[in-house]
Amino acid sequence: MDWKTAINAYKSYLLLERSLSENSVESYVRDVKKLAVFSIDLLQISNVSNLYLTQLQDFIQHSNKIGLSDRSQARLVSGLRSFFKFLLLENVIQDDPTELLESPKLSRKIPDFLTLDEINAVLASVDLSHPQGQRNRAILETLYSCGLRVSELLDLKISNYFQELGYLRVIGKGNKERIVPIGSEAIKYNHIYMSSIRNHLTIKEGFQDFIFLNRRGRKLSRVMIFHIVKQAVLDAGIKKVVSPHTFRHSFATHLVEGGADLKSIQDMLGHESITTTEIYTHLDTQYLKDTILLYHPRHSSVVH
């Protein structure tokens, strides 16, 4: 099977049979296209069934040489495994060459987050005297209140927003649904935005159910959300490098600090594995120190 045919069939498989989101599908397909370019241009291999473990190892080494990080290489290997499992399923190949393909060993990086004071400063920095400011405050409040990914925020719909109950129905990775509580401050600013701004927009066909819209009545872009966050952080005078995902990390970190159990946090974040959520347990060192000082018998003489 030639590369073009294989990639098109793989894309259809991811969309129709695995029901992945468009963003996930594009990410998987992009990795396979990189392998296709490498195979055709450097190895002169135009048939996917002629690739073996050695060639895949050469591809990973090539990715390393051009500066791809260990984490990106690990994601690349994961994507290749998915692709060759599909080829095996379709009887295009008889053996899976990725079975012995090794991923780089990754250290677990503790994510950056904002303190509660920094979150409050960012939120307070938004100028509410302008319509865009009212929308942006609602966006930032929702990001922090619910711990959403950017794609989940962009796809929020009025039909999935239960204001009286204080819940959102969120469509996450792999089109998996979850119910997430939304706090009173986020509800308040969403109400202000929707009643004062959104309800007066001329909304384009197909975007009537989306909550957050631009001035032209269309769905916001990822780039716009990054810009909103960057500007608010700048206006708040915070020097940290902050992205929309930092709000998600801050949401989880503050829940851990408040004593929430990991299973609840896992459910609210939409993590498939509890091990992904466990990284937030490494963040609250001061809380652990205070607990030891309070309860450990060898520290009982410490004056509090």
C-alpha positions as CSV (number, residue, x, y, z in Angstrom):
1,M,0.0,0.0,0.0
2,D,1.4,3.4,-0.9
3,W,1.7,6.2,1.7
4,K,-1.2,8.4,0.4
5,T,-3.7,5.5,0.4
6,A,-2.5,4.3,3.9
7,I,-2.7,7.7,5.5
8,N,-6.2,8.4,4.1
9,A,-7.4,5.0,5.3
10,Y,-5.8,5.6,8.7
11,K,-7.5,9.0,9.0
12,S,-10.9,7.5,8.2
13,Y,-10.3,4.8,10.8
14,L,-9.4,7.3,13.5
15,L,-12.5,9.4,12.8
16,L,-15.1,6.7,12.2
17,E,-14.0,3.7,14.2
18,R,-12.1,5.3,17.1
19,S,-14.3,8.4,17.2
20,L,-11.3,10.7,18.0
21,S,-11.6,14.5,17.9
22,E,-10.5,16.4,14.8
23,N,-7.5,17.8,16.8
24,S,-6.4,14.3,17.9
25,V,-6.8,12.9,14.4
26,E,-4.7,15.7,12.9
27,S,-2.0,15.1,15.4
28,Y,-1.8,11.4,14.7
29,V,-1.9,11.9,10.9
30,R,0.8,14.6,11.1
31,D,3.2,12.2,12.7
32,V,2.6,9.6,10.1
33,K,3.2,12.2,7.3
34,K,6.6,12.9,8.9
35,L,7.5,9.3,8.6
36,A,6.2,9.2,5.0
37,V,8.4,12.1,4.0
38,F,11.4,10.5,5.7
39,S,10.7,7.1,4.1
40,I,10.2,8.5,0.6
41,D,12.9,11.2,0.5
42,L,15.7,9.6,2.5
43,L,15.0,5.8,2.3
44,Q,13.3,5.7,-1.1
45,I,10.6,3.5,0.4
46,S,7.2,4.2,-1.2
47,N,5.3,1.2,0.2
48,V,4.4,1.1,3.9
49,S,4.8,-2.7,4.1
50,N,8.5,-2.3,3.3
51,L,9.3,-0.6,6.6
52,Y,10.9,-2.5,9.4
53,L,12.2,-1.9,12.9
54,T,15.6,-0.6,11.7
55,Q,14.1,2.0,9.5
56,L,11.8,3.2,12.3
57,Q,14.8,3.5,14.6
58,D,16.6,5.5,12.0
59,F,13.5,7.8,11.8
60,I,13.5,8.3,15.6
61,Q,17.2,9.0,15.6
62,H,16.7,11.5,12.7
63,S,14.0,13.2,14.8
64,N,16.4,13.5,17.7
65,K,19.1,15.0,15.5
66,I,16.8,17.8,14.3
67,G,16.0,18.8,17.9
68,L,12.7,17.0,18.7
69,S,12.4,16.9,22.5
70,D,12.2,13.6,24.4
71,R,8.5,14.2,25.2
72,S,7.8,14.9,21.5
73,Q,9.7,11.8,20.4
74,A,7.7,9.7,22.9
75,R,4.5,11.0,21.5
76,L,5.8,10.3,18.0
77,V,6.5,6.6,18.9
78,S,3.0,6.3,20.4
79,G,1.5,7.6,17.2
80,L,3.6,5.2,15.1
81,R,2.4,2.3,17.2
82,S,-1.2,3.3,16.6
83,F,-0.6,3.5,12.8
84,F,1.1,0.1,12.5
85,K,-1.5,-1.5,14.7
86,F,-4.0,-0.2,12.2
87,L,-2.0,-1.6,9.3
88,L,-1.9,-5.0,11.0
89,L,-5.6,-4.9,11.6
90,E,-6.2,-4.2,7.9
91,N,-3.8,-7.1,6.9
92,V,-1.5,-4.6,5.1
93,I,1.5,-5.9,7.1
94,Q,2.0,-9.3,8.8
95,D,4.2,-8.2,11.7
96,D,4.2,-5.0,13.8
97,P,7.7,-3.4,13.5
98,T,6.9,-1.0,16.5
99,E,6.7,-3.9,19.0
100,L,10.4,-3.5,19.9
101,L,10.6,0.3,19.2
102,E,11.7,2.0,22.4
103,S,10.5,5.4,23.6
104,P,12.8,7.9,25.3
105,K,12.6,7.7,29.1
106,L,10.8,10.7,30.4
107,S,11.1,12.4,33.8
108,R,7.8,13.6,35.3
109,K,7.9,17.4,35.0
110,I,5.9,19.2,37.6
111,P,3.6,21.6,35.8
112,D,3.8,25.3,36.3
113,F,0.8,26.9,38.1
114,L,-0.4,30.2,39.5
115,T,-0.9,30.9,43.1
116,L,-4.4,31.9,44.3
117,D,-3.2,35.5,44.6
118,E,-1.8,35.4,41.1
119,I,-5.1,34.0,39.7
120,N,-7.0,36.8,41.5
121,A,-4.6,39.4,40.0
122,V,-5.0,38.0,36.5
123,L,-8.8,38.0,36.8
124,A,-8.9,41.5,38.3
125,S,-6.7,42.9,35.5
126,V,-9.4,42.5,32.9
127,D,-11.1,45.8,31.9
128,L,-14.8,45.2,32.3
129,S,-15.7,48.6,30.8
130,H,-15.4,47.1,27.3
131,P,-17.6,44.4,25.8
132,Q,-14.5,42.2,25.0
133,G,-13.4,42.5,28.6
134,Q,-16.7,41.1,29.9
135,R,-16.3,38.2,27.5
136,N,-12.7,37.7,28.4
137,R,-13.4,37.7,32.1
138,A,-16.0,35.0,31.6
139,I,-13.5,32.9,29.6
140,L,-10.8,33.2,32.3
141,E,-13.2,32.5,35.1
142,T,-14.5,29.4,33.3
143,L,-11.0,28.1,32.5
144,Y,-10.0,28.3,36.2
145,S,-13.3,27.3,37.7
146,C,-13.6,24.1,35.6
147,G,-10.0,23.2,34.7
148,L,-10.8,23.0,31.0
149,R,-8.6,22.3,28.1
150,V,-8.6,25.0,25.4
151,S,-10.5,22.8,23.0
152,E,-13.1,22.0,25.6
153,L,-13.6,25.7,26.3
154,L,-14.0,26.5,22.6
155,D,-16.6,23.8,22.2
156,L,-18.7,24.7,25.2
157,K,-22.4,24.9,24.2
158,I,-25.4,26.6,25.7
159,S,-27.3,23.3,25.5
160,N,-24.6,21.7,27.8
161,Y,-24.6,24.6,30.3
162,F,-26.9,24.0,33.3
163,Q,-26.6,27.3,35.2
164,E,-29.2,26.6,37.9
165,L,-27.6,23.3,38.7
166,G,-24.1,24.7,38.5
167,Y,-22.7,22.1,36.0
168,L,-21.3,21.9,32.6
169,R,-21.3,18.9,30.3
170,V,-17.9,18.9,28.7
171,I,-16.8,16.9,25.6
172,G,-13.2,15.9,26.2
173,K,-10.6,13.8,24.4
174,G,-12.0,11.0,22.3
175,N,-15.4,12.6,22.5
176,K,-15.7,11.4,26.1
177,E,-18.3,13.3,28.1
178,R,-17.9,14.4,31.7
179,I,-19.9,16.6,34.1
180,V,-17.9,19.4,35.7
181,P,-19.1,21.8,38.5
182,I,-18.8,25.5,37.7
183,G,-18.3,28.0,40.4
184,S,-20.5,30.9,41.4
185,E,-18.0,33.6,40.1
186,A,-17.8,31.9,36.7
187,I,-21.6,31.7,36.6
188,K,-21.8,35.4,37.5
189,Y,-19.5,36.5,34.7
190,N,-20.9,34.1,32.1
191,H,-24.4,35.6,32.9
192,I,-23.0,39.2,32.4
193,Y,-21.4,38.2,29.1
194,M,-24.3,36.3,27.7
195,S,-27.0,38.8,28.7
196,S,-25.0,42.0,27.9
197,I,-22.8,41.0,24.9
198,R,-23.6,37.6,23.4
199,N,-27.3,38.0,23.1
200,H,-26.8,41.2,21.1
201,L,-24.5,39.7,18.5
202,T,-25.5,38.8,15.0
203,I,-24.6,35.1,15.2
204,K,-23.6,33.2,12.1
205,E,-25.3,30.1,10.9
206,G,-23.9,27.0,12.7
207,F,-22.6,28.9,15.8
208,Q,-25.9,29.6,17.6
209,D,-25.2,27.0,20.4
210,F,-21.6,28.0,21.1
211,I,-21.1,30.1,24.3
212,F,-18.0,32.0,23.5
213,L,-18.0,33.9,20.2
214,N,-16.0,36.7,18.5
215,R,-17.4,40.0,17.4
216,R,-18.5,38.5,14.1
217,G,-20.6,35.9,15.7
218,R,-18.3,33.0,15.1
219,K,-16.5,30.5,17.3
220,L,-13.3,31.7,18.9
221,S,-9.9,30.3,17.8
222,R,-7.2,28.7,20.0
223,V,-4.9,31.6,19.1
224,M,-7.4,34.1,20.5
225,I,-7.6,32.3,23.8
226,F,-3.8,32.3,24.1
227,H,-3.8,36.0,23.3
228,I,-6.5,36.7,26.0
229,V,-4.5,34.8,28.6
230,K,-1.2,36.4,27.7
231,Q,-2.7,40.0,27.8
232,A,-4.3,39.4,31.2
233,V,-1.1,38.0,32.7
234,L,0.8,41.0,31.2
235,D,-1.7,43.5,32.6
236,A,-1.5,41.8,36.0
237,G,2.3,42.3,36.1
238,I,3.1,38.6,36.4
239,K,6.4,37.5,35.0
240,K,5.7,33.8,34.7
241,V,5.2,32.1,31.3
242,V,1.5,31.4,31.4
243,S,-0.7,29.6,28.9
244,P,-4.4,28.6,29.1
245,H,-3.3,25.2,30.3
246,T,-1.7,26.9,33.3
247,F,-5.2,27.7,34.5
248,R,-6.0,23.9,34.3
249,H,-2.8,23.1,36.3
250,S,-3.7,25.8,38.9
251,F,-7.3,24.4,39.2
252,A,-5.9,21.0,40.0
253,T,-3.2,22.2,42.3
254,H,-5.5,24.4,44.4
255,L,-7.9,21.4,44.7
256,V,-5.1,19.3,46.1
257,E,-4.1,22.0,48.5
258,G,-7.7,22.2,49.7
259,G,-7.7,18.5,50.4
260,A,-9.7,17.1,47.5
261,D,-9.2,13.4,46.7
262,L,-7.3,12.5,43.5
263,K,-10.2,10.4,42.1
264,S,-12.5,13.4,42.1
265,I,-9.8,15.6,40.5
266,Q,-9.2,12.9,37.9
267,D,-12.9,12.8,37.0
268,M,-13.1,16.6,36.8
269,L,-10.0,16.9,34.6
270,G,-11.1,14.0,32.4
271,H,-7.8,12.1,32.9
272,E,-8.0,8.5,31.6
273,S,-5.4,7.3,34.2
274,I,-5.0,8.3,37.8
275,T,-1.2,8.3,37.3
276,T,-1.6,11.5,35.2
277,T,-3.5,13.1,38.1
278,E,-0.9,12.0,40.7
279,I,1.6,14.6,39.6
280,Y,-0.3,17.2,41.4
281,T,0.4,15.5,44.7
282,H,4.0,16.7,44.4
283,L,3.1,20.3,44.4
284,D,1.9,21.0,47.8
285,T,5.1,20.6,49.8
286,Q,4.2,23.3,52.3
287,Y,1.0,21.5,53.2
288,L,2.9,18.3,53.8
289,K,5.4,20.1,56.0
290,D,2.7,21.7,58.1
291,T,1.0,18.3,58.5
292,I,4.2,16.7,59.7
293,L,4.9,19.6,62.2
294,L,1.4,19.2,63.5
295,Y,1.1,15.4,63.9
296,H,4.5,13.7,63.9
297,P,5.5,12.8,67.5
298,R,9.1,14.0,67.1
299,H,7.7,17.5,66.2
300,S,5.2,17.6,69.1
301,S,7.3,20.1,71.0
302,V,7.2,22.6,68.2
303,V,5.3,25.7,69.2
304,H,2.7,26.7,66.6
